[in-house]
Amino acid sequence: MQVKVEDVSSVKKKVHVELPRQQVTDKLDEAYKQLKKTAKLKGYRPGKAPRSVLERHFKKDVHADVASSLVQESFPEAIKEADLMVLETSDVDAPDLDPESDYKYAATVELKPELPEVEYKGLNLKKTVYRVDESEIDSQIERLRQHLARYEPVEEQRPVVKDDYVVIDHQGFKDGQPADDAPLTTDDTIKLGASGFPEDFDKAIEGMQPGEEKEITVKFPEDYQKPELAGQEITYHVTLKELRQEILPPVDDEFAKNFGEYETLADLRAEIRSHLEQGYQKRTDQELQEQIFNQLLTEEFEIPEVLVRSEMDEIIRDAEMKFSQNGLSMEQLGLTREHMEAQYRGVAEQQVRRHLLLNKIIEQENLEVTDDQLEPEYEKIAESTGQPADMIKSYYKQNPERLDGFKHALLEKQVIDLIINHANIEEVEPETETTDES
């Protein structure tokens, strides 16, 4: 066997393989020998049909099967001989067999890029120290109060003002006819100034009294959140039925008990603080990682398309999952796979380069994940999903590919920790946001 490698790019090669005529002949002889045992031809008993007859009836199929077999058997050896780290094989050019000649075929392969050793020690990193402020906890408490708010009728006879809550019936008309995109809606409770309608609609309701009816013409902007109304001019017939006031619960120990197993308000505040601190820690980690990649990936390098496709599949799967959790689909949002690929290809390429960089350091440092290191990770997943750790462990053992991916993700985390541990860390205060005064 002769093997020649043609460069297409640093991560793509065309492998040319030439097999000697004798190997082709031997393979054909074996194929016809096996065929002779099973072929059923009129006028011949099983196993008695001469080869010339078999060739006349089955030559095309036999040659195709033998060519395929020659490629499948020889190509792994050819790759080994050429010392190539193949990620994917494509565009196999396997011509018809000629029993009188050597057999030549070619295939295109994508390779894992060979990166130089990464000098990752001694990076200068800035670590922003975020601290939870009591006002942030107060804001969270206020949001929780909103969830328990009651809306009671206003006894006082007065006109509507901004920020009031009102109960209205409304129906939209276009050219004097009921508009399909603005059907009759009854007992709709809205807050003026935050109703979701255009501002003109809310302003027109200000000053109305309960029981009053009014026609309000609204021009919806072209970028309105509901596409079916965008750009339309609708005249609404509005009946103001009731004026309501928001009643918020007092913030005390009883209030805290509405949101979980909290005995006191202090317990709830402590839990909110913990979540905020976790969020800040995640933000700090992400900022450090961005600095690491910005410093280590200063030069771009070619990456194989197969890895970009794989990363893109992961991005789209994640997006579909998030849409599904909100009861939506890509189709409902007017998104296609082609649109997503065009929008996120740059992100996918960036992620592939980052994975390859981390993988290089894993190889440099001979890092590995032991069974002892896996156990606490199973426990973390169990805690976050509410499932037994043994079930999580069993799932990964029954799905080796998933386990390999899980281990590799842990190895990448080890690499990030390793880089940070060998870096020069400067702790800095968060930048204060300023607004320009004109």
Summary of the structure (lengths in Angstrom):
residues: 438
radius of gyration: 34.7
end to end distance: 78.1
largest distance: 108.5
contacts: 1114
relative contact order: 0.10
helix: 47%
strand: 20%
